Amino acid sequence: MLTLYQFRHSAFCLKVRMALHSKKIIYKIQEVTPGIGQIEIFKISGQKQLPVILDENNQIISDSSTICEYIDSKNNHHKLFPEEPYLLAQAKLIEDWADTTMASACKNSLINASLENNDLRSALLPDEIPNSIKEIVDNLPLQNISKISKAFLKPKSNLELQKILESLSKALINKKFLVNDNLSIADISIAAQLSLLKFPRSSGPFLEGKGCPEFINNPYLDNLFIWRDNIEEYLFSANNQ
């Protein structure tokens, strides 16, 4: 059975889980503790970044895009990478934007949100961390740090991301998917990064609905988050197992 080494709340790990479910591939999860756990990942893969998968033949594959291409080659169910060249180019361009520009802006927004929100900060901590440590983190006076960080985390990119996502939200009012009429790597890549702005049901009850207020409270993004939730509901529903 394929093993996925992951950080649970990583958007890139969510991207891989969504790809696995779209292909109906059975897998098991190995949760990695940040820091200590990454030493073991380095031993088996030569790098510390996640996600990493170990397949049935003990082949190690890293990088979410490479993993998704590998997953897509496993069977013909729900091809994530379109065969038609123009559609493939569209899908891969969107994936690349989601994995780079969007990912960076989403991460920065989540950092600021977690500095201001004790509950969010605590919920993001790994389960393995003792409650005593979590209580210390909860009580840290990080609001002033948040104000300072906003000066360095490119707030302009935050506004640019909101404008792009607002346009995307509007474009998806009468569409199920971004490229043609089928689920593709483009949908999965965008949906995964959106999890950092407003955590979906798959993040668990402590995080579901939490995230970055400026995005959550933006009414022009409501349709986009509904679109994301519909994709997750389909992929992770019991009927799709």
N, C-alpha and C positions, 0 to 999 in steps of 0.2 A: 504494500500500500504506500502511496505517495505521502511524504511528510512535509508539512509547511512549517518552517521556523519563522516566527513572527513576533512583532510587537502588536498587541491587540488593537490599539487605537491608531496605528499607522495607516494613513490613507493608501500607501502603496501596498501594504499587506491586505487591506480591504479590497483593493483592485484585483489582487490575485485570487482572493476567496470568491469574489464575484465571477471571475473567469472560470474557476473550477466548478462552481455551481451551474454556470451556463452550459458547460460541457457534460454535466452530470457525472463528474469524476469523484469517486470516493477518496477521501484523504483524512489524515489526522493532523492535529495541530500540536506543535511544540512551542509553548510560550517561552520567550527569552527574556530574562531579567536584564534591563539596561546596565551596562558596565560589566559586571561579572560574567553574565551569560554570553556577552559578545566575545569573550575570550575563546569560548568553545566554538562559536561560529567562525572565528578566525582560523582555528585549527582545522576545521573541515572544509572551509571554502577559500581561505586566503585573504578574506576581507571581513569587515565587521558590520557592513550594512545589511539590512533586512528589507524585503523578504529573501529567503533562500529556500529552495526545495531540494529534497532528496528523493529521487524516484525509485522505482522497484529494482532498478539495475545498479543502485548505489551511485548514480550520476548526480553530481551537485550542479545546480543551476541557480544563478543569482541575477539581480536586476529585474524589476517588475515587468518591463517590456519584453525582455528575453524570455522570462518565465511564461508570459501570456502567449507568446508565439509558440513556445514549446507545448503549452496546454492545448492551443488551437490545433496543433498537428496530431493530437492524440486520437481524435475522431471527427466525423463530419457533422456532428450535432451542433447546430447554432454556430456557424463559422463566424468568428469574431473579426477576422481580417478578410474583407471582401475580395473576391477574385477579380472583379472588374477593375482595371488599373485606375480609372478616375476615382472610383469610390474608395479604393484602397489608399490612394494619395490623400483624399479628404480625411479618412479615418486616422491615418498615421500623423497627419499635420495636427489634428485636434488632440490626439494622444500626446504628442510632443509638447504642445502648449500647456495642456493640463499638468503634465509631469514636471514642467520647468517654471514658467512664468506664474501660472495659477497656483502651483504648489507652494512656491516661495511666498506669495502674497497671503495665501490661506494660513500658512504656518506663522507668519508674523502677526496676523490678526488674532490667531488663537493664543499666541504668547501674551499679547496685551490683555486679552480677555481673561486669561487665567491669572495674571498678576492682579487683576482687579476683583476677581471673584473667588473667594475661598472655597466654596463648594465645588466649583469647576476644577480648581487646582487639585483638590483632594481626590476627586473622582478620576482624574487622569493618572494618578499614581498607580504603579503596579500593585496587584493584590498581595504580592509577596512582602511588601514593605510593612513592618509592624505598625499597629495602630498608634503606638506612642510617638513614632516618627511622623506619622500623618498629622497628628495633633499639633506637633511643633510647626510643621509646614503650614497648617491651617491658620496658625496664629502669627505668622510672620507679617510684619507691616510693610507690604510690598507696593502699596498704592503710589508712594513717591517714586519708586523705581519704575512703575508703569508710566508715570508722566515723563520721566527721563527717556525711557525706551521708545516712546512714540516719536521722539525727535530723531531717532536713529533707524527706525524700522520702516522708513519710506512710506509715510501716510499717503503720499500722492498715489502710490501703487494701489493702495486700498480703494481710493476713489475710482481709479481706472478699472479695477476689478469689478466694483459694483456696477459701473456703467456697462461693461461687457456682459455681466451676468444678467442685468436687467434686459438687455437686448435678447439674450439667449432665452430668458424666461418668456418673453413675448413671442419669440419665434416658435416656441414649443407648445403654444396654447392648443393648437390643433394637430400636433405631431407627437408620435410615441417615441421616435428615435431621431438621432441627429443626422445619420447618413442613410439615405434611401429608406426602406421600410422594415429594416431588420436591426436587431440589437448588434452592436459592433463594439470594438475596442474603444471607439470614441465615446460612446455612452458610459461605459464602465469607468473610463479614466476621469471624465468630468464628475460623475456621480460619486466616485471615491473621494475626490478632493473636496467636494461639498460637505463631506462628513466632518471636516475640521471647522466649518462655519456654523453648521447646525447638526449635531450628532443624531444619527438615525436610530431606529429601533434595534438594529443589530449591534449597537454599541453597549446595550444593556440598560436596565432601568435607572441607574445612577447618572448616566450621561444623556439618555434620550431627551432631545429637545433643548439641551444646553448648547452653548457655543458663543458666538460673537454677536453681541446685541445689535450692532449697526447693520448686520446682515439679517438676523432673525426678525428684527422689527421693521425691515424694509418691505412694504406691501407689494412692491413690484417684483419681489423675488418669491412670493408665495407659490406661484405656479411652478417655478423651478424646483423648489423643495418637494412639492407634491409629485412632480415628475420623477425626482430622485427616489422618493419613497415608493412609488409604484414599481420602479425597476427592482428595488431591493425586495419588495414584497413578493414579486414574481420569482426572483432568483432564489430567495431563501425560504419560500413557502414549502410546506410539507408535500404539496402536490408536485413539486419540481425535484424532489429528492430521488 
